[in-house]
Amino acid sequence: MTSKMRSLIISGLCLNVFITSAATAELNPRALQLFNNGDYRGVVSIANSRNDADNYALAARALVTEASIYRPSQASDKTLNEAQSLVNKALKINKTHKEALLIDAIITLIKARKAGKIKGFAAGLPQLGKLKLDNIISLYPNYGEAWALRAAWHMEAVSTGGNSAAILGASADSGINEYKKAMLLDNDNVMIKFAFASSLIMLDRNSYENAYSKLLAICATAKPSSKSEQVFVTRAKELKASVDKGDIDGAYNKVKSWL
């Protein structure tokens, strides 16, 4: 079963998600419609009435989107905990549910962001998030979104982590290579390109200007299919406008303000 939907922030960056689940249940078409329209609580209501892994995972994604789409560091703890509960329900039904595992990793990484660099590292949250991503990729080696999320983990750790990046085992080269792999696995996924562009801006806005400019040009012309995706297409246009007029510092500050 494969269903298409668009979403959300990943470690502060956006990915377009194609759910391919091993679960037997079908995603409720009305739930997908509500998700795309931004009625995230409506998605949760449907999931609770369906009681299957696919719809629980979609509802968890809806709540994570609601909590963190604009700025993950300001995400509501209450809403993240609600999303975690839905993830747990999905994994109780199917312990290797691909989408549920991905949302579980995202929640961990958002909590790491909220805790801050020092407290998050001390609590082991970035490390745990990475382990969860490693597990997903071991189970689903062709899952482009998981590769992109791990790429974002590497590049954000290097961009913001200082000396802790080396301790965590993060490297810019790994991040860049994993983004490239993600794009090969899911070439039509525009939001992976947006995440890659944002990561490059944060990593070194001067050295990678040519690379992220090309990515932003693609993202800025994308046609959003959901309310959440519209947020990131608009952001791509904002970044492109800044870069086109030579204000790469302004582009950097915009990305930083969205973390």
Buried (B, 14 or more C-beta within 10 A) or exposed (E): EEBEBBBBBBBBBBBBBBBBBEBEBEBBEEBBBBBBEBBBEBBBEBBEEBEBBBBBBBBBBBBBBBBBBEEBEEBBEEBBEBBBEBBBBBBEBBEBBBBBBBBBBBBBBBBBBBBEBEEBBEBEBBBBBBEBBEBBBEEBEEBBBBBBBBBBBBBBBBBBBEEBBEEBEBBBEBBBBBBEBBBEBBEEBBBBBBBBBBBBBBBBBEEBBEBBBEBBBBBBEBEBBBBBBBBBBEBBBBBBBBBEEEBBEBBBEBBBEBB
